[in-house]
Amino acid sequence: MRELLKREIGEAIRREVPIQHAGLLSVNDVQMSADLRSAKVLISFFGTSEQQKAAVSLLGAAHLRIQDHVAKTVILKYTPKLRFEFDDSVERGDRVIRLIEELEKQPPPQ
């Protein structure tokens, strides 16, 4: 279910949110509520800070069209209400790797 929603939401975002204005948006995960009536869509972003601001605005404007696309393409008893959040796990992972590399470069205490 999550993978199907992830694919369809990604397709809707690709059609509704232009890359040249909003940068590259990717659906990392979809977390469904227990009753399947709501879903948190985790989005990653690649682009400039201006594009990120535009992405937030464009996602908000396209929210209902994306919701409608999901309702038409994924047949469920209830269409989940989508809530978009930016996923910073990749950035946090990169920061942890940089910290580990810095620690490895330091000479061991004597």
C-alpha positions, 0 to 999 in steps of 0.5 A, a space after each residue: 500500500 505504501 509503495 503504491 501511494 509513494 509511486 502515485 504521489 511521486 507521479 502527481 508531484 512530477 506533473 504538478 510541480 515544475 522542476 525548474 521552479 521548485 528543484 527536484 522533489 522526491 517522495 522518500 516514504 509514505 507513513 499511513 495512519 492505522 485507520 488509513 485515513 491520513 498519510 504523512 508524505 516525506 519529501 526530499 529536496 535538491 536545489 537552491 534555497 530559492 527553489 526550496 521556498 518555491 517548492 513549499 509554495 507549489 506543493 501547497 498550491 498543488 496539494 488538492 490536485 495531488 490528492 485528487 490524482 491519488 483518489 482516482 488512481 489508487 482505489 481504496 475505501 478511504 482516500 488518505 488525507 495527505 500531509 507533506 513534510 520535508 525529510 532531512 534524514 539524508 542531510 542528518 546522515 551526511 552530517 554524522 558521516 562528516 563527524 565520524 570522518 573528522 574523528 578518524 582524522 584526529 590522532 589517538 590520545 597518548 
